[in-house]
Amino acid sequence: MSAQETLSAVFARLIANFGPISVMQYMGEANARYYAARDPLGATGDFVTAPEISQMFGELIGLWLADIWSRAGRPEPVHYVELGPGRGTLARDALRAAGKAGLVPQVHFVEGSPALRALQSQAVPTAQWHADLSSLPENAPILLVANEFLDALPVRQLVRAEAGWRERMVGCEDGRFRPMIGDRPMDAALPETLRDAAPGTIIETCPGAATVVGEVSQRLAAQGGAALFIDYGHAEFRTGSTLQAVRAHRKVDPFADPGEADLTALVDFATLAEVAKSHGARRLGIAEQGVWLRALGIDARAEALARAVPARAEAVAVARDRLVDPEQMGALFKVMGLTASGWPEGAGF
């Protein structure tokens, strides 16, 4: 494959030669191409994440980590781990706030994108990088944060056809990619309670998210520590396709121009909480982001920032509202907290 060949051309040739590909393969390869070569964040990118909206987001996460670490006996050494750290903005803000409370951990970023690693090294020069969780140290507790990481992991979609359950695939007709129903029976992949759903029902699963949460939970059980998974998703199991694409801050067709837009799907926190429990972690709960940030004191922090720089008071208020307002990010985004057994409860749950 030449460096200039588009992923659309690769997929079209693959489908022409071997038949439709799964939605999971389509999403996985599209996002791998998308993230490998660009910084997608910020006003000039395709989307904005909570840490880029306001320093308050990262600061409160840092204080949450420092608080639970302190109440756990202030163990040393301790590792701060972030999955998919973006530009390093969240880590920079979190570590600054945590440091004021006495928490100065070793920093580890799990990041595969060379473009983003370069930006992260500017924000947090002391960080160490890892391609995945397997190379993280095993000698001490971990304080792990994953903000908008799980939503970009590829989902498998199963659809109820007239003849039973099939995997949802992606075909190519007249040069355009379209979702379609596959041939292979998938009934055995569904629990009994879902097998008789109405035709057209779609079930999404995310094997990658389950693997990540399982690995983190095993580490918490073995090493001690706490973890926060923050993402847009639902706290109870739902049916239906949630696959979407964002480019230049607008929703676009996820089946157009693969590799050129950010593909995401809602995170199924209910299932992931069960995965965490089965791998030895203790679940603190699943909270709406707005409720959680307010419990941690975002309103008081916003007032302090506004007093310090009165000219930015309105911008601070707008940023806070974007993070906590149920009509904006406050309700759609959830926070799932996990700890090792024996660690204290976490604030906000």
Sine and cosine of phi, psi and omega as CSV:
sin_phi,cos_phi,sin_psi,cos_psi,sin_omega,cos_omega
0.00,0.00,0.76,-0.65,0.02,-1.00
-0.98,0.21,0.38,-0.92,-0.02,-1.00
-0.90,0.44,-0.45,0.89,-0.07,-1.00
-1.00,0.07,-0.22,0.98,-0.09,-1.00
-0.93,0.37,0.76,-0.65,0.00,-1.00
-0.96,0.27,0.40,-0.92,0.06,-1.00
-0.92,0.39,-0.50,0.86,0.08,-1.00
-0.85,0.53,-0.68,0.73,0.01,-1.00
-0.92,0.39,-0.64,0.77,0.02,-1.00
-0.89,0.46,-0.75,0.67,-0.01,-1.00
-0.90,0.45,-0.68,0.73,-0.02,-1.00
-0.87,0.50,-0.68,0.73,0.01,-1.00
-0.92,0.38,-0.67,0.75,0.00,-1.00
-0.88,0.48,-0.71,0.71,-0.01,-1.00
-0.92,0.38,-0.64,0.77,0.02,-1.00
-0.88,0.47,-0.59,0.81,-0.07,-1.00
-1.00,0.06,-0.57,0.82,-0.16,-0.99
-0.81,-0.58,-0.05,1.00,0.00,-1.00
0.99,-0.12,0.04,-1.00,-0.08,-1.00
-0.83,0.55,0.48,-0.88,0.08,-1.00
-0.96,-0.29,0.35,-0.94,-0.02,-1.00
-0.96,0.29,0.42,-0.91,0.12,-0.99
-0.83,0.55,-0.60,0.80,-0.02,-1.00
-0.90,0.43,-0.70,0.71,0.04,-1.00
-0.91,0.41,-0.67,0.74,0.00,-1.00
-0.85,0.52,-0.77,0.64,-0.05,-1.00
-0.92,0.39,-0.67,0.74,-0.04,-1.00
-0.90,0.44,-0.73,0.69,-0.02,-1.00
-0.95,0.30,-0.57,0.82,0.03,-1.00
-0.90,0.44,-0.70,0.71,-0.01,-1.00
-0.95,0.31,-0.56,0.83,0.06,-1.00
-0.87,0.50,-0.69,0.72,0.03,-1.00
-0.92,0.39,-0.67,0.74,-0.07,-1.00
-0.88,0.47,-0.74,0.67,-0.11,-0.99
-0.98,0.18,-0.36,0.93,-0.12,-0.99
-0.92,0.40,-0.48,0.88,-0.24,-0.97
-0.86,-0.51,0.12,0.99,-0.12,-0.99
-0.50,-0.87,0.31,-0.95,0.23,-0.97
-0.99,-0.15,0.97,-0.25,-0.11,-0.99
-1.00,0.07,0.03,1.00,-0.18,-0.98
-1.00,-0.07,0.33,-0.94,0.16,-0.99
1.00,0.03,-0.03,-1.00,-0.10,-1.00
-0.89,0.46,-0.53,0.85,-0.03,-1.00
-1.00,-0.02,-0.07,1.00,0.00,-1.00
-0.99,-0.12,-0.51,-0.86,-0.07,-1.00
-0.98,-0.18,-0.40,0.92,-0.02,-1.00
-0.41,-0.91,0.26,-0.97,0.02,-1.00
-0.85,-0.53,0.74,-0.67,0.04,-1.00
-0.98,-0.20,0.24,-0.97,-0.10,-1.00
-0.81,0.59,-0.67,0.74,-0.01,-1.00
-0.89,0.47,-0.48,0.88,0.01,-1.00
-0.98,0.20,-0.32,0.95,0.00,-1.00
-0.97,0.25,-0.69,0.73,-0.04,-1.00
-0.37,-0.93,0.58,-0.81,0.09,-1.00
-0.89,0.45,-0.37,0.93,-0.04,-1.00
-0.86,0.51,-0.57,0.82,-0.04,-1.00
-0.88,0.48,-0.82,0.58,0.00,-1.00
-0.91,0.42,-0.62,0.78,0.00,-1.00
-0.87,0.49,-0.70,0.72,-0.03,-1.00
-0.93,0.37,-0.57,0.82,0.09,-1.00
-0.90,0.43,-0.68,0.73,0.04,-1.00
-0.87,0.48,-0.66,0.76,0.02,-1.00
-0.93,0.36,-0.58,0.81,0.07,-1.00
-0.88,0.48,-0.71,0.70,0.00,-1.00
-0.90,0.43,-0.69,0.72,-0.01,-1.00
-0.89,0.45,-0.63,0.78,-0.01,-1.00
-0.90,0.43,-0.74,0.67,-0.05,-1.00
-0.95,0.33,-0.56,0.83,0.07,-1.00
-0.90,0.44,-0.68,0.73,0.00,-1.00
-0.90,0.44,-0.69,0.72,-0.02,-1.00
-0.96,0.29,-0.28,0.96,0.08,-1.00
-1.00,0.08,0.03,1.00,0.04,-1.00
0.97,-0.26,0.16,0.99,0.02,-1.00
0.81,0.59,0.80,0.60,-0.03,-1.00
-0.89,0.46,0.60,-0.80,0.07,-1.00
-0.73,-0.69,0.64,-0.77,-0.11,0.99
-0.95,0.31,0.15,-0.99,0.05,-1.00
-0.54,-0.84,0.53,-0.85,-0.09,-1.00
-0.91,-0.42,0.79,-0.61,0.21,-0.98
-1.00,0.01,0.83,-0.56,-0.02,-1.00
-0.84,-0.54,0.76,-0.65,0.10,-1.00
-0.80,-0.59,0.73,-0.68,0.02,-1.00
-0.99,-0.12,0.82,-0.57,0.00,-1.00
0.86,0.52,0.91,0.42,-0.16,-0.99
-0.98,0.22,0.12,0.99,0.03,-1.00
0.89,0.46,-0.81,-0.58,0.03,-1.00
-1.00,0.03,-0.03,1.00,-0.08,-1.00
1.00,0.02,0.10,0.99,-0.07,-1.00
-0.90,0.43,-0.73,0.69,-0.01,-1.00
-0.87,0.49,-0.74,0.67,-0.03,-1.00
-0.88,0.48,-0.70,0.72,0.00,-1.00
-0.85,0.53,-0.74,0.68,-0.02,-1.00
-0.94,0.35,-0.67,0.74,-0.02,-1.00
-0.91,0.42,-0.70,0.71,-0.04,-1.00
-0.93,0.36,-0.56,0.83,0.06,-1.00
-0.89,0.45,-0.73,0.69,-0.01,-1.00
-0.93,0.37,-0.66,0.75,-0.01,-1.00
-0.90,0.43,-0.61,0.79,-0.01,-1.00
-0.87,0.49,-0.60,0.80,0.03,-1.00
-0.91,0.40,-0.37,0.93,0.03,-1.00
-0.99,-0.14,0.15,0.99,0.08,-1.00
1.00,-0.10,-0.04,1.00,-0.01,-1.00
-1.00,-0.06,0.93,-0.37,0.02,-1.00
-0.80,-0.60,0.99,0.15,-0.11,-0.99
-0.99,0.10,0.27,-0.96,0.25,-0.97
-0.95,0.30,0.58,-0.81,-0.17,-0.99
-0.92,-0.38,0.76,-0.65,-0.01,-1.00
-0.74,-0.67,0.80,-0.60,0.04,-1.00
-0.93,-0.37,0.76,-0.65,0.14,-0.99
-0.99,-0.15,0.96,-0.27,-0.12,-0.99
-0.48,-0.88,0.75,-0.66,0.01,-1.00
-0.98,-0.20,-0.29,0.96,-0.10,-0.99
-0.99,0.11,0.86,-0.50,0.07,-1.00
-0.87,0.49,-0.60,0.80,-0.01,-1.00
-0.89,0.45,-0.68,0.73,-0.01,-1.00
-0.97,0.23,-0.55,0.83,0.07,-1.00
-0.85,0.52,-0.63,0.78,0.00,-1.00
-0.89,0.46,-0.67,0.74,0.03,-1.00
-0.93,0.37,-0.63,0.77,-0.01,-1.00
-0.90,0.44,-0.57,0.82,-0.02,-1.00
-0.92,0.39,-0.46,0.89,0.07,-1.00
-0.96,0.28,-0.61,0.79,-0.04,-1.00
-0.97,0.24,-0.65,0.76,-0.05,-1.00
-0.71,-0.71,0.99,0.11,-0.10,-1.00
-0.89,0.46,-0.36,0.93,-0.05,-1.00
-1.00,0.08,-0.04,1.00,-0.08,-1.00
-0.92,0.39,0.48,-0.87,0.20,-0.98
-0.93,-0.37,0.60,-0.80,-0.09,-1.00
-0.95,-0.31,0.52,-0.85,0.00,-1.00
-0.68,-0.74,0.60,-0.80,0.05,-1.00
-0.97,0.25,-0.47,0.88,0.03,-1.00
-0.39,-0.92,-0.08,-1.00,-0.09,-1.00
-0.96,0.27,-0.29,0.96,-0.17,-0.99
-0.90,0.43,-0.47,0.88,-0.06,-1.00
-1.00,-0.08,0.07,1.00,0.05,-1.00
-0.92,0.40,0.51,-0.86,0.00,-1.00
-0.89,0.45,0.45,-0.89,-0.05,-1.00
-0.89,-0.46,0.21,0.98,-0.19,-0.98
-0.99,-0.11,-0.03,1.00,-0.13,-0.99
-0.33,-0.94,0.24,-0.97,0.04,-1.00
-0.87,0.49,0.44,-0.90,0.05,-1.00
-0.89,-0.46,0.61,-0.79,0.14,-0.99
-0.89,-0.45,0.98,-0.21,-0.22,-0.98
-0.94,-0.34,0.66,-0.75,0.06,-1.00
-0.78,-0.62,0.72,-0.70,0.10,-1.00
-0.70,-0.71,0.98,-0.19,-0.01,-1.00
-0.97,-0.26,0.86,-0.52,-0.03,-1.00
0.77,0.64,0.74,0.67,0.06,-1.00
-0.96,-0.27,-0.74,0.67,-0.10,-1.00
-0.92,0.40,-0.50,0.87,-0.11,-0.99
-0.93,0.38,-0.32,0.95,-0.02,-1.00
-1.00,-0.07,-0.05,1.00,0.04,-1.00
-0.98,0.22,0.62,-0.78,-0.15,-0.99
-0.92,0.39,0.66,-0.75,0.02,-1.00
-0.98,-0.21,0.55,-0.83,0.19,-0.98
-1.00,-0.09,0.73,-0.68,0.04,-1.00
-0.92,-0.40,0.78,-0.62,0.10,-1.00
-0.92,-0.39,0.70,-0.71,-0.06,-1.00
-0.84,-0.55,0.64,-0.77,0.01,-1.00
-1.00,0.10,0.95,-0.31,0.08,-1.00
-1.00,-0.03,0.09,-1.00,0.02,-1.00
-0.86,0.50,-0.58,0.81,-0.07,-1.00
-1.00,-0.01,0.03,1.00,-0.02,-1.00
0.76,-0.65,-0.18,-0.98,-0.05,-1.00
-0.99,0.15,0.69,-0.73,0.04,-1.00
-0.70,-0.71,0.37,-0.93,0.09,-1.00
-0.98,0.20,0.64,-0.77,0.07,-1.00
-0.98,0.18,0.78,-0.63,-0.10,-0.99
-0.89,-0.46,0.11,-0.99,0.09,-1.00
-0.84,-0.54,0.86,-0.51,0.06,-1.00
-0.94,-0.34,0.01,-1.00,-0.01,-1.00
-0.75,-0.66,0.88,-0.47,0.01,-1.00
-0.79,-0.62,0.81,-0.59,0.01,-1.00
0.81,0.58,0.61,0.79,0.05,-1.00
0.98,0.19,0.11,0.99,-0.01,-1.00
-0.87,-0.50,0.63,-0.77,0.03,-1.00
-0.99,0.11,0.68,-0.74,-0.02,-1.00
-0.63,-0.77,0.60,-0.80,0.11,-0.99
-0.94,0.35,0.56,-0.83,0.00,-1.00
-0.48,-0.88,0.21,-0.98,-0.02,-1.00
-1.00,-0.04,0.76,-0.65,0.00,-1.00
-0.97,0.22,0.06,-1.00,-0.07,-1.00
-1.00,-0.05,-0.50,0.87,-0.22,-0.97
-0.98,0.20,0.78,-0.62,0.06,-1.00
-0.87,0.50,0.69,-0.72,-0.02,-1.00
-0.81,-0.59,0.30,0.96,-0.08,-1.00
-0.85,0.53,-0.57,0.82,-0.05,-1.00
-0.92,0.39,-0.31,0.95,-0.01,-1.00
-0.99,0.14,-0.14,0.99,-0.06,-1.00
-0.97,-0.24,0.60,-0.80,0.14,-0.99
-0.91,0.40,0.43,-0.90,-0.05,-1.00
-0.80,0.60,-0.59,0.81,-0.09,-1.00
-0.91,0.41,-0.33,0.94,-0.06,-1.00
-0.96,-0.28,-0.14,0.99,-0.17,-0.99
-0.92,0.40,-0.45,0.89,-0.05,-1.00
-0.99,-0.16,0.38,0.93,0.02,-1.00
-0.89,0.45,0.32,-0.95,-0.05,-1.00
-0.92,0.40,0.56,-0.83,0.09,-1.00
-0.80,0.60,0.65,-0.76,-0.05,-1.00
0.99,-0.11,-0.25,0.97,0.03,-1.00
-0.90,0.44,0.69,-0.72,0.03,-1.00
-0.89,-0.45,0.73,-0.68,0.08,-1.00
-0.91,-0.41,0.75,-0.66,0.08,-1.00
-0.95,-0.30,0.70,-0.71,0.18,-0.98
-0.78,-0.63,0.41,-0.91,0.00,-1.00
-0.76,-0.65,1.00,0.02,-0.02,-1.00
-0.84,0.54,-0.58,0.81,-0.01,-1.00
-0.91,0.42,-0.67,0.74,0.02,-1.00
-0.90,0.43,-0.66,0.75,0.03,-1.00
-0.89,0.45,-0.64,0.77,0.02,-1.00
-0.90,0.44,-0.71,0.70,-0.01,-1.00
-0.88,0.47,-0.76,0.65,-0.02,-1.00
-0.90,0.44,-0.59,0.80,0.05,-1.00
-0.90,0.44,-0.70,0.71,0.01,-1.00
-0.90,0.44,-0.70,0.72,0.01,-1.00
-0.88,0.47,-0.67,0.74,-0.02,-1.00
-0.90,0.43,-0.64,0.77,0.06,-1.00
-0.89,0.46,-0.64,0.77,0.04,-1.00
-0.92,0.40,-0.67,0.75,0.05,-1.00
-0.86,0.51,-0.69,0.72,-0.01,-1.00
-0.90,0.44,-0.59,0.80,-0.07,-1.00
-1.00,0.06,-0.59,0.81,-0.16,-0.99
-0.95,-0.32,-0.33,0.94,-0.16,-0.99
1.00,0.05,0.25,-0.97,0.05,-1.00
0.81,-0.59,-0.22,-0.97,-0.05,-1.00
-0.54,-0.84,0.38,-0.92,-0.02,-1.00
-0.61,-0.79,0.60,-0.80,0.11,-0.99
-0.85,-0.53,0.84,-0.54,0.12,-0.99
-0.94,-0.35,0.89,-0.46,-0.08,-1.00
-0.85,-0.52,0.82,-0.58,-0.09,-1.00
-0.23,-0.97,0.22,-0.98,0.11,-0.99
-1.00,0.07,0.73,-0.68,-0.12,-0.99
0.04,-1.00,-0.22,-0.98,-0.04,-1.00
-0.78,-0.62,0.53,-0.85,-0.06,-1.00
-1.00,0.02,-0.14,0.99,0.04,-1.00
-0.76,-0.65,0.51,-0.86,-0.04,-1.00
-0.88,0.48,0.68,-0.73,0.04,-1.00
-0.68,-0.74,0.34,-0.94,0.11,-0.99
-0.97,-0.23,0.22,-0.98,0.05,-1.00
0.94,-0.35,0.43,-0.90,0.05,-1.00
-0.98,0.17,0.75,-0.66,0.07,-1.00
-0.89,-0.46,0.17,0.98,0.00,-1.00
-0.88,0.47,0.78,-0.62,0.04,-1.00
-0.59,-0.81,0.29,-0.96,0.02,-1.00
-0.78,-0.63,0.63,-0.78,0.05,-1.00
-0.80,-0.60,0.75,-0.66,0.05,-1.00
-0.60,-0.80,0.78,-0.63,-0.03,-1.00
0.79,0.61,0.68,0.74,0.09,-1.00
0.92,0.39,0.31,0.95,0.04,-1.00
-0.77,-0.63,0.56,-0.83,0.10,-1.00
-0.95,0.32,0.71,-0.71,0.02,-1.00
-0.75,-0.66,0.12,-0.99,0.00,-1.00
-0.91,0.41,0.87,-0.50,-0.02,-1.00
-0.91,0.41,-0.27,0.96,-0.03,-1.00
-0.98,-0.18,0.20,0.98,0.08,-1.00
-0.94,-0.34,0.69,-0.72,0.10,-1.00
0.81,0.59,0.85,0.52,0.03,-1.00
-0.84,0.54,0.65,-0.76,-0.03,-1.00
1.00,-0.01,-0.11,0.99,-0.03,-1.00
-0.94,-0.35,-0.04,1.00,0.03,-1.00
-0.67,-0.75,0.35,-0.94,0.02,-1.00
-0.99,0.12,0.89,-0.46,0.03,-1.00
-0.99,-0.13,0.76,-0.65,0.03,-1.00
-0.66,-0.75,0.25,-0.97,0.12,-0.99
-0.60,-0.80,0.51,-0.86,0.01,-1.00
-0.85,0.53,0.63,-0.77,-0.02,-1.00
-1.00,0.08,0.74,-0.68,0.01,-1.00
-1.00,-0.01,1.00,0.10,-0.07,-1.00
-0.92,0.39,-0.50,0.87,-0.01,-1.00
-0.87,0.49,-0.72,0.69,0.02,-1.00
-0.92,0.39,-0.66,0.75,-0.04,-1.00
-0.92,0.40,-0.53,0.85,0.07,-1.00
-0.90,0.44,-0.61,0.80,0.06,-1.00
-0.93,0.38,-0.63,0.78,0.06,-1.00
-0.87,0.49,-0.71,0.71,-0.01,-1.00
-0.86,0.51,-0.71,0.70,-0.01,-1.00
-0.89,0.46,-0.67,0.74,-0.05,-1.00
-0.94,0.34,-0.30,0.96,0.03,-1.00
-0.97,-0.23,0.20,0.98,0.19,-0.98
0.98,-0.19,0.03,1.00,0.02,-1.00
-1.00,0.02,0.36,-0.93,0.11,-0.99
-0.98,-0.17,0.75,-0.66,-0.03,-1.00
-1.00,0.03,0.82,-0.57,0.09,-1.00
-0.99,0.14,-0.52,0.85,0.00,-1.00
0.63,-0.78,0.02,-1.00,0.06,-1.00
-0.81,-0.58,0.88,-0.47,-0.05,-1.00
-0.87,-0.49,0.46,-0.89,0.17,-0.99
-0.93,0.37,0.63,-0.78,-0.07,-1.00
-0.84,0.54,-0.68,0.74,-0.03,-1.00
-0.89,0.45,-0.71,0.70,0.01,-1.00
-0.89,0.45,-0.67,0.74,-0.04,-1.00
-0.91,0.42,-0.73,0.69,-0.01,-1.00
-0.91,0.42,-0.59,0.81,0.03,-1.00
-0.93,0.38,-0.62,0.79,0.04,-1.00
-0.90,0.44,-0.50,0.87,0.00,-1.00
-0.99,0.11,-0.15,0.99,0.10,-0.99
0.98,-0.21,0.51,0.86,-0.03,-1.00
-0.90,0.43,-0.50,0.87,-0.01,-1.00
-0.92,0.39,-0.67,0.74,0.03,-1.00
-0.91,0.41,-0.62,0.78,0.02,-1.00
-0.91,0.41,-0.65,0.76,0.02,-1.00
-0.89,0.45,-0.66,0.76,0.03,-1.00
-0.89,0.45,-0.65,0.76,0.00,-1.00
-0.90,0.43,-0.68,0.74,0.02,-1.00
-0.90,0.43,-0.64,0.77,0.00,-1.00
-0.91,0.41,-0.63,0.78,0.04,-1.00
-0.92,0.40,-0.61,0.79,-0.06,-1.00
-0.93,0.37,-0.62,0.79,-0.01,-1.00
-0.72,-0.69,0.99,0.12,-0.09,-1.00
-0.83,0.56,-0.50,0.86,-0.01,-1.00
-0.91,0.42,-0.36,0.93,-0.02,-1.00
-0.97,-0.23,0.16,0.99,-0.09,-1.00
-0.84,0.54,-0.69,0.72,-0.03,-1.00
-0.92,0.39,-0.66,0.75,0.01,-1.00
-0.90,0.44,-0.62,0.78,0.03,-1.00
-0.89,0.45,-0.69,0.72,0.00,-1.00
-0.90,0.44,-0.66,0.75,0.02,-1.00
-0.89,0.45,-0.68,0.74,0.00,-1.00
-0.91,0.42,-0.69,0.72,0.04,-1.00
-0.86,0.50,-0.71,0.70,-0.02,-1.00
-0.88,0.47,-0.62,0.78,0.01,-1.00
-0.88,0.47,-0.60,0.80,-0.03,-1.00
-0.97,0.24,-0.55,0.84,-0.17,-0.99
-0.93,-0.38,-0.34,0.94,-0.05,-1.00
-0.90,0.44,0.80,-0.61,0.02,-1.00
-0.85,0.52,-0.44,0.90,0.01,-1.00
-0.99,0.15,-0.18,0.98,0.02,-1.00
-0.93,-0.35,-0.96,-0.29,-0.02,-1.00
-0.99,-0.14,-0.21,0.98,-0.20,-0.98
-0.87,0.48,-0.61,0.79,-0.06,-1.00
-0.98,-0.17,-0.62,0.79,-0.04,-1.00
-0.92,0.40,-0.60,0.80,0.00,-1.00
-1.00,0.08,0.67,-0.74,-0.02,-1.00
-0.87,-0.49,0.37,-0.93,0.09,-1.00
-0.83,-0.56,0.85,-0.52,0.08,-1.00
-0.95,-0.31,0.84,-0.55,0.00,-1.00
-0.96,-0.27,0.68,-0.73,0.04,-1.00
-0.74,-0.68,0.51,-0.86,0.14,-0.99
-0.64,-0.77,0.17,-0.98,0.23,-0.97
-0.95,0.30,0.48,-0.88,0.11,-0.99
-0.90,0.43,0.65,-0.76,-0.04,-1.00
1.00,-0.10,-0.27,0.96,0.10,-0.99
-0.99,0.12,0.38,-0.93,-0.06,-1.00
-0.96,0.29,0.16,-0.99,0.11,-0.99
-0.92,0.39,0.43,-0.90,0.02,-1.00
-0.97,-0.23,0.59,-0.81,0.00,-1.00
-0.88,0.47,0.57,-0.82,0.14,-0.99
1.00,-0.05,-0.11,0.99,-0.02,-1.00
-0.96,-0.28,0.00,0.00,0.00,0.00
